[in-house]
Amino acid sequence: MQTDTPPSLAAFWMPFTDNRAFKREPRMLGAASGMYYRTLGGQPVLDATAGLWCVNAGHGRKHITDAIRKQAEVLDFAPTFQLGHPKAFELAERLASIMPPGLDHVFFTNSGSEAADTALKMALAYQRARGQAGRMRLIGRERGYHGTNFGGTAVGGIGGNRRAFGAQIWGVDHLGHTYRETDAFTRGQPVTNEDMAGELERLIALHGAETIAAVIVEPVAGSTGVLIPPRGYLQQLRDITRRHGIVLIFDEVITGFGRLGAATAAEAFGVTPDILTCAKGLTNGAVPMGAVVANRAIHDAVVADAEAPGIEFFHGYTYSGHPLAAAAGIAALEVYANDALFARSADLASAWEEAIHGLVSAPGVRDIRTIGLVAGIELESRKDAPGRRALEIFHRCFDEGMLIRVTGDIIALSPPLIVEVDQIVEIRDRLARTIAAVG
Ligand SMILES: Cc1ncc(COP(=O)(O)O)c(C=O)c1O
């Protein structure tokens, strides 16, 4: 039953979408609650991806929507340039309190992309403030994704995201990605004898540490298909960057807020960066918001020890710390704590791993990767049609009532942390049927 009249589709230029195909055959969402979306026609759709990796506490959480509504009635907007409002300060305190020790200053943005670019600029400003203005280079990683602003696009390692836009910002280089086919079907972190992080030493030898400001990586690369770092890799990056005075940034836009069974991947892996970015789950996806959390040395070099009086960091957004986003963020952190969702994610991880690895015998599956409540299922590509098979699976899953995510021929799963064990089994079984049917 149609509950709403669909609007004309012409004007909306959709992001990361095959616009022509979508508008020929639109798939529209109309509502969401708990583990389910509903299409505009009212069909339930089991959400196996938490929206876009963001609705970690499930959809339509009353505590969060009430907080947003109440805040809108009291203070709809307040600038945070030279003024403040209590909710932004409260959220910053609460967020800092769940970060690894030492990460205690929070800068608000409106998205993960803005958080990535803010973190890169913060690293540059820090190096300059401590007398190292020659450190201008930024190092990312192949198959990394840090959003779509200029900095994030440049340090990102996805060819398709970069190619159309010509030369990017100056002085960027990339580490190799950490995926090895020989590790296929590993559960959790692969063990390797290869010195992957040692490649950073090679880049340092090539460019000189005195030219490098920062290294940015996702602890687990999400958007390019759930690439899990081998054991010891992140710690090694930490050791090398520390030794050479390079700022280490973890982009935790996907891995933050319980995805890996802890507040952050930094906590889950026991490796603390100098700067950590987050977004998505920060408000449970309910209001756009990102954040950059810096350690005290970085904050103090730029802010507390600034020589000139006045504004210390010439950067910010009209909506940094927006009242509705701040209210949603506080409420989301309360839901995560009250429902112990990070621990729940950790508890469910082995059931998740067991279920998803059950897809090993589905036709055309060439790898399955799992960690926390995330999975990447890599399929053989069809000859001359890369990405086609996964896209057909995506469409068919949706039409039959389940939302998954695909990138190339890799299926990515990341359900809300409220998922039940029988829903995990349902996700696996639906996927097995659809993979077999699409062939
Ligand atoms: C690791 C990472 N960084 C940054 C972003 C960009 O976030 P946004 O789309 O909110 O700009 C994403 C989005 O998926 C992401 O996964």
The ligand as an SDF file (V2000), in Angstrom:
LIG
                    3D

 16 16  0  0  0  0  0  0  0  0999 V2000
   36.4430    5.9400    7.3900 C   0  0  0  0  0  0  0  0  0  0  0  0
   35.5530    7.0080    6.8520 C   0  0  0  0  0  0  0  0  0  0  0  0
   35.9680    8.2730    6.8840 N   0  0  0  0  0  0  0  0  0  0  0  0
   35.2060    9.2860    6.4320 C   0  0  0  0  0  0  0  0  0  0  0  0
   33.9560    9.0310    5.9040 C   0  0  0  0  0  0  0  0  0  0  0  0
   33.1360   10.1540    5.3710 C   0  0  0  0  0  0  0  0  0  0  0  0
   32.0810   10.4230    6.1960 O   0  0  0  0  0  0  0  0  0  0  0  0
   30.8720   11.3400    5.6660 P   0  0  0  0  0  0  0  0  0  0  0  0
   30.2000   10.5670    4.5890 O   0  0  0  0  0  0  0  0  0  0  0  0
   30.0430   11.5590    6.9060 O   0  0  0  0  0  0  0  0  0  0  0  0
   31.4870   12.6120    5.1600 O   0  0  0  0  0  0  0  0  0  0  0  0
   33.4830    7.7160    5.8570 C   0  0  0  0  0  0  0  0  0  0  0  0
   32.1510    7.4190    5.3150 C   0  0  0  0  0  0  0  0  0  0  0  0
   31.7650    6.2970    5.1150 O   0  0  0  0  0  0  0  0  0  0  0  0
   34.3070    6.6800    6.3240 C   0  0  0  0  0  0  0  0  0  0  0  0
   33.9110    5.4060    6.2670 O   0  0  0  0  0  0  0  0  0  0  0  0
  1  2  1  0
  2  3  1  0
  2 15  2  0
  3  4  2  0
  4  5  1  0
  5  6  1  0
  5 12  2  0
  6  7  1  0
  7  8  1  0
  8  9  2  0
  8 10  1  0
  8 11  1  0
 12 13  1  0
 12 15  1  0
 13 14  2  0
 15 16  1  0
M  END
$$$$
